Amino acid sequence: MVKALHPELFDEDEEGTLIEHTPIHYQPISVRDALRELKDLSELMIDLAYSSVLFRDNDLAEEVLVLTERVDRLSYLLIMNAALAVRDKRDAEHAAGILKATDSIHKIASAATDIAIVQLHGIGIHPTVQEAFKKAEERFVRATISNQSILAGKRLQELSLESRIGVGIISLRRGKRWILNPKPTFKLSPGDVAIAKGSERGILQFLQLAKGDLREVP
């Protein structure tokens, strides 16, 4: 769906496109859980989109587009489930509230996508503003856990990244599956795409750990 809205961002090659459209088929879902996930996704997208522009980070901008796919899919499933639940006037009133909330969250996510596109188009912001925000205590980063990384096969509670290097993993993408706010017992695997937040020094150490360049957590 992102490609359909913004075809200029995607290049065709012999291996296909960066993001492929997959049909959305009905499946029963918990409306409450879906709304909560949509809220969390939209908040994450805003954080990543602003950080991508402020720090000129195309990796974060691209991750926003991947998240857009998830938001679109979840929004459609919510609409389908709300429509099927309507049996009378009272149900219609409840469904209307759900649809309104879904639409509002979707607009926030779309705004984040627009911000990410600004970065991917190389428009950027004024250097003075960028320098000011670079002094912020925390920033975001995307890192793929390599086969050589000591993080692979370890649970988050074993690594204690927040207390040791001041970096917290706030979400992960494993294939097409997203894990938001992973629990301390979550085990990292090679190929996991981690979104982390922390200080600039901690982020640099985390990137070295993810690549396998740093062989132990400081």
C-alpha angles and dihedrals in degrees: 000000000000090000091051091053097041109022092161090072096060130071124203118225138158090278095052132247131322092249123023124206114239123192116254113229126187119267129165113255138171106262092206093051092044093052090048091051092047090053092050092046094050091049091050091048092053092050093048094043095053092044091050091057097040094049097029091239113162091183091065092044091053090049089056089058091051089051089051089064090055093047092050092050094047092047092054092048090051091052091049093050093046091050093050092049094060112105103145144002094285092052090048091055092052092045091051090058092049092049091048092051091046091051092049093050090046090054090054090051090048090052089053089051090053090052091051090050089056088060095044090051089054095239095131129170135273111296092232092058091045093052091050093053093045086071090064114123095233136039137173131242139180119222134173116220107236128211089249094052119113086217091070112100093013127117117234092242090056092053097046090197095167095056095038105041102005096246127127126194104225099178142000136204117211107183104308094336121100124207112196120198094358116217122247089253093058112121119217120226134195110273095030111139107219127197108204136181128204149100120322092252092047092048091054090051091048091053090051090049092049092050093046095244091117112054100196138028108258 
